[in-house]
Amino acid sequence: MKKCPATYRRVNPKAEHNSEISDPRVPQMRERGLSAIHQVCGHADDKADAVPWDRLQCPACGQAIPAYRNPVPTVDIIIALGTGVVLVKRKNPPLAWALPGGFVDYGESLEQAAVREAREETGLSIRLGRQFHTYSDPDRDPRQHTVSTVFLATAQGTPVAGDDAGEVAVFMEGALPVLAFDHARILEDYFAAQRTAA
């Protein structure tokens, strides 16, 4: 049997950014809810997401397809508001307070993701500053290996909880709640940098 060098290209059928993929099948995939394109035989597959990441097969020839398990990019945002920082209380596990943030959508930049996540979780239109630091400890998120780029931002107004945030509040350094993920370390680094810069 001739070896098939095929790979899958993941597609989010609901995302408009997929239009940048030069493949005429993407609009039809959106309509049918399909999730992946086999790049050699051209099959669109609606079951690829249900198959373990390391056991993908070509739907045409059955050949095993090389798959790579990579860390997932995320963003977290330290929003300075008044004399404190904005935190959200998560509605989904892990249940704890956390920095606003989340996963980067396909087709958006880190900066766009940070602005979107801040707006969705706090209702604030933030003024994005610089990147603060990147945190990549494989154990930082109990769900999977994520790499988070942390942004500094400012905002005005009153935050309102939204999306998967059950509550939102502004906290001072000396009165932080129990935090999810590695956000206690992130804020420790942030406040230390603030004192050094003062």
Contacts in CASP RR format, 6 or more apart in sequence:
PFRMAT RR
TARGET T0000
AUTHOR 0000-0000-0000
METHOD contacts of the structure
MODEL  1
MKKCPATYRRVNPKAEHNSEISDPRVPQMRERGLSAIHQVCGHADDKADA
VPWDRLQCPACGQAIPAYRNPVPTVDIIIALGTGVVLVKRKNPPLAWALP
GGFVDYGESLEQAAVREAREETGLSIRLGRQFHTYSDPDRDPRQHTVSTV
FLATAQGTPVAGDDAGEVAVFMEGALPVLAFDHARILEDYFAAQRTAA
1 61 0 8 1.000
1 63 0 8 1.000
3 63 0 8 1.000
4 40 0 8 1.000
4 41 0 8 1.000
4 58 0 8 1.000
4 60 0 8 1.000
4 61 0 8 1.000
4 62 0 8 1.000
4 63 0 8 1.000
5 40 0 8 1.000
6 38 0 8 1.000
6 39 0 8 1.000
6 40 0 8 1.000
6 41 0 8 1.000
6 58 0 8 1.000
6 61 0 8 1.000
6 63 0 8 1.000
6 65 0 8 1.000
7 39 0 8 1.000
7 65 0 8 1.000
7 66 0 8 1.000
8 36 0 8 1.000
8 37 0 8 1.000
8 38 0 8 1.000
8 39 0 8 1.000
8 45 0 8 1.000
8 48 0 8 1.000
8 56 0 8 1.000
8 65 0 8 1.000
8 67 0 8 1.000
9 21 0 8 1.000
9 36 0 8 1.000
9 37 0 8 1.000
9 39 0 8 1.000
10 35 0 8 1.000
10 36 0 8 1.000
10 48 0 8 1.000
10 106 0 8 1.000
11 18 0 8 1.000
11 21 0 8 1.000
11 26 0 8 1.000
11 29 0 8 1.000
11 34 0 8 1.000
11 35 0 8 1.000
11 36 0 8 1.000
11 37 0 8 1.000
12 18 0 8 1.000
12 35 0 8 1.000
12 105 0 8 1.000
12 106 0 8 1.000
13 26 0 8 1.000
13 29 0 8 1.000
13 30 0 8 1.000
13 32 0 8 1.000
13 33 0 8 1.000
13 34 0 8 1.000
13 35 0 8 1.000
14 30 0 8 1.000
14 33 0 8 1.000
15 105 0 8 1.000
15 106 0 8 1.000
15 107 0 8 1.000
17 105 0 8 1.000
17 106 0 8 1.000
17 107 0 8 1.000
17 108 0 8 1.000
18 26 0 8 1.000
18 30 0 8 1.000
18 106 0 8 1.000
19 26 0 8 1.000
20 107 0 8 1.000
23 37 0 8 1.000
25 37 0 8 1.000
25 42 0 8 1.000
25 44 0 8 1.000
28 34 0 8 1.000
28 44 0 8 1.000
29 35 0 8 1.000
29 37 0 8 1.000
29 44 0 8 1.000
32 44 0 8 1.000
32 46 0 8 1.000
33 46 0 8 1.000
34 44 0 8 1.000
34 45 0 8 1.000
34 46 0 8 1.000
35 45 0 8 1.000
35 46 0 8 1.000
35 48 0 8 1.000
35 49 0 8 1.000
36 44 0 8 1.000
36 45 0 8 1.000
36 48 0 8 1.000
36 49 0 8 1.000
37 43 0 8 1.000
37 44 0 8 1.000
37 45 0 8 1.000
38 44 0 8 1.000
38 45 0 8 1.000
38 58 0 8 1.000
38 59 0 8 1.000
38 60 0 8 1.000
40 58 0 8 1.000
40 60 0 8 1.000
41 58 0 8 1.000
41 59 0 8 1.000
41 60 0 8 1.000
41 61 0 8 1.000
42 60 0 8 1.000
43 58 0 8 1.000
43 59 0 8 1.000
43 60 0 8 1.000
45 59 0 8 1.000
48 56 0 8 1.000
51 57 0 8 1.000
53 67 0 8 1.000
53 69 0 8 1.000
54 67 0 8 1.000
54 69 0 8 1.000
55 64 0 8 1.000
55 67 0 8 1.000
56 64 0 8 1.000
56 65 0 8 1.000
56 67 0 8 1.000
57 63 0 8 1.000
57 64 0 8 1.000
57 65 0 8 1.000
58 65 0 8 1.000
71 136 0 8 1.000
71 138 0 8 1.000
71 145 0 8 1.000
71 146 0 8 1.000
71 147 0 8 1.000
72 103 0 8 1.000
72 144 0 8 1.000
72 145 0 8 1.000
72 146 0 8 1.000
72 147 0 8 1.000
73 103 0 8 1.000
73 104 0 8 1.000
73 110 0 8 1.000
73 146 0 8 1.000
73 147 0 8 1.000
73 148 0 8 1.000
73 149 0 8 1.000
74 101 0 8 1.000
74 102 0 8 1.000
74 103 0 8 1.000
74 104 0 8 1.000
74 141 0 8 1.000
74 146 0 8 1.000
74 147 0 8 1.000
74 148 0 8 1.000
74 149 0 8 1.000
75 101 0 8 1.000
75 102 0 8 1.000
75 104 0 8 1.000
75 110 0 8 1.000
75 113 0 8 1.000
75 114 0 8 1.000
75 117 0 8 1.000
75 148 0 8 1.000
75 149 0 8 1.000
75 150 0 8 1.000
75 151 0 8 1.000
76 98 0 8 1.000
76 99 0 8 1.000
76 100 0 8 1.000
76 101 0 8 1.000
76 102 0 8 1.000
76 135 0 8 1.000
76 148 0 8 1.000
76 149 0 8 1.000
76 150 0 8 1.000
76 151 0 8 1.000
76 183 0 8 1.000
76 186 0 8 1.000
77 99 0 8 1.000
77 100 0 8 1.000
77 101 0 8 1.000
77 114 0 8 1.000
77 117 0 8 1.000
77 118 0 8 1.000
77 126 0 8 1.000
77 150 0 8 1.000
77 151 0 8 1.000
77 152 0 8 1.000
77 153 0 8 1.000
78 85 0 8 1.000
78 99 0 8 1.000
78 132 0 8 1.000
78 150 0 8 1.000
78 151 0 8 1.000
78 152 0 8 1.000
78 153 0 8 1.000
78 186 0 8 1.000
78 187 0 8 1.000
78 190 0 8 1.000
79 85 0 8 1.000
79 86 0 8 1.000
79 100 0 8 1.000
79 118 0 8 1.000
79 122 0 8 1.000
79 124 0 8 1.000
79 126 0 8 1.000
79 153 0 8 1.000
79 154 0 8 1.000
79 155 0 8 1.000
79 159 0 8 1.000
80 152 0 8 1.000
80 153 0 8 1.000
80 154 0 8 1.000
80 155 0 8 1.000
81 124 0 8 1.000
81 154 0 8 1.000
81 155 0 8 1.000
81 156 0 8 1.000
81 157 0 8 1.000
81 159 0 8 1.000
81 170 0 8 1.000
82 170 0 8 1.000
83 172 0 8 1.000
84 170 0 8 1.000
84 171 0 8 1.000
84 172 0 8 1.000
84 173 0 8 1.000
85 99 0 8 1.000
85 170 0 8 1.000
85 171 0 8 1.000
85 187 0 8 1.000
85 190 0 8 1.000
86 100 0 8 1.000
86 122 0 8 1.000
86 124 0 8 1.000
86 155 0 8 1.000
86 159 0 8 1.000
86 168 0 8 1.000
86 169 0 8 1.000
86 170 0 8 1.000
87 97 0 8 1.000
87 98 0 8 1.000
87 99 0 8 1.000
87 100 0 8 1.000
87 168 0 8 1.000
87 169 0 8 1.000
87 170 0 8 1.000
87 171 0 8 1.000
87 176 0 8 1.000
87 177 0 8 1.000
87 179 0 8 1.000
88 97 0 8 1.000
88 98 0 8 1.000
88 99 0 8 1.000
88 100 0 8 1.000
88 121 0 8 1.000
88 122 0 8 1.000
88 161 0 8 1.000
88 165 0 8 1.000
88 166 0 8 1.000
88 167 0 8 1.000
88 168 0 8 1.000
89 96 0 8 1.000
89 97 0 8 1.000
89 98 0 8 1.000
89 161 0 8 1.000
89 165 0 8 1.000
89 166 0 8 1.000
89 167 0 8 1.000
89 168 0 8 1.000
89 169 0 8 1.000
90 96 0 8 1.000
90 97 0 8 1.000
90 98 0 8 1.000
90 164 0 8 1.000
90 165 0 8 1.000
90 166 0 8 1.000
90 180 0 8 1.000
91 164 0 8 1.000
91 165 0 8 1.000
91 166 0 8 1.000
92 164 0 8 1.000
93 143 0 8 1.000
94 142 0 8 1.000
94 180 0 8 1.000
94 181 0 8 1.000
95 180 0 8 1.000
96 177 0 8 1.000
96 178 0 8 1.000
96 179 0 8 1.000
96 180 0 8 1.000
97 171 0 8 1.000
97 176 0 8 1.000
97 177 0 8 1.000
97 178 0 8 1.000
97 179 0 8 1.000
97 180 0 8 1.000
97 183 0 8 1.000
98 179 0 8 1.000
98 180 0 8 1.000
98 181 0 8 1.000
98 183 0 8 1.000
99 150 0 8 1.000
99 179 0 8 1.000
99 183 0 8 1.000
99 186 0 8 1.000
99 187 0 8 1.000
100 117 0 8 1.000
100 118 0 8 1.000
100 121 0 8 1.000
100 122 0 8 1.000
100 165 0 8 1.000
101 114 0 8 1.000
101 117 0 8 1.000
101 118 0 8 1.000
101 121 0 8 1.000
102 113 0 8 1.000
102 117 0 8 1.000
103 113 0 8 1.000
103 146 0 8 1.000
104 110 0 8 1.000
104 113 0 8 1.000
105 113 0 8 1.000
105 116 0 8 1.000
108 116 0 8 1.000
110 131 0 8 1.000
110 149 0 8 1.000
110 151 0 8 1.000
111 128 0 8 1.000
111 151 0 8 1.000
114 126 0 8 1.000
114 128 0 8 1.000
114 151 0 8 1.000
114 153 0 8 1.000
115 125 0 8 1.000
115 126 0 8 1.000
115 128 0 8 1.000
118 124 0 8 1.000
118 126 0 8 1.000
118 153 0 8 1.000
118 155 0 8 1.000
119 125 0 8 1.000
119 126 0 8 1.000
120 162 0 8 1.000
120 163 0 8 1.000
121 161 0 8 1.000
121 162 0 8 1.000
121 163 0 8 1.000
121 164 0 8 1.000
121 165 0 8 1.000
121 168 0 8 1.000
122 155 0 8 1.000
122 159 0 8 1.000
122 160 0 8 1.000
122 161 0 8 1.000
122 162 0 8 1.000
122 165 0 8 1.000
122 168 0 8 1.000
123 159 0 8 1.000
123 160 0 8 1.000
123 162 0 8 1.000
124 155 0 8 1.000
124 157 0 8 1.000
124 159 0 8 1.000
125 155 0 8 1.000
126 153 0 8 1.000
126 154 0 8 1.000
126 155 0 8 1.000
127 153 0 8 1.000
127 154 0 8 1.000
127 155 0 8 1.000
128 151 0 8 1.000
128 152 0 8 1.000
128 153 0 8 1.000
129 151 0 8 1.000
129 152 0 8 1.000
129 153 0 8 1.000
129 154 0 8 1.000
130 151 0 8 1.000
130 152 0 8 1.000
131 149 0 8 1.000
131 150 0 8 1.000
131 151 0 8 1.000
131 152 0 8 1.000
132 150 0 8 1.000
132 151 0 8 1.000
132 152 0 8 1.000
132 189 0 8 1.000
132 190 0 8 1.000
132 193 0 8 1.000
133 150 0 8 1.000
133 186 0 8 1.000
133 189 0 8 1.000
134 147 0 8 1.000
134 148 0 8 1.000
134 149 0 8 1.000
134 150 0 8 1.000
135 147 0 8 1.000
135 148 0 8 1.000
135 150 0 8 1.000
135 182 0 8 1.000
135 185 0 8 1.000
135 186 0 8 1.000
136 147 0 8 1.000
136 148 0 8 1.000
137 182 0 8 1.000
138 145 0 8 1.000
140 146 0 8 1.000
140 148 0 8 1.000
140 181 0 8 1.000
140 182 0 8 1.000
141 181 0 8 1.000
150 186 0 8 1.000
150 190 0 8 1.000
152 190 0 8 1.000
159 168 0 8 1.000
159 169 0 8 1.000
159 170 0 8 1.000
160 168 0 8 1.000
161 167 0 8 1.000
161 168 0 8 1.000
162 168 0 8 1.000
171 177 0 8 1.000
173 187 0 8 1.000
173 191 0 8 1.000
176 184 0 8 1.000
176 187 0 8 1.000
179 187 0 8 1.000
END
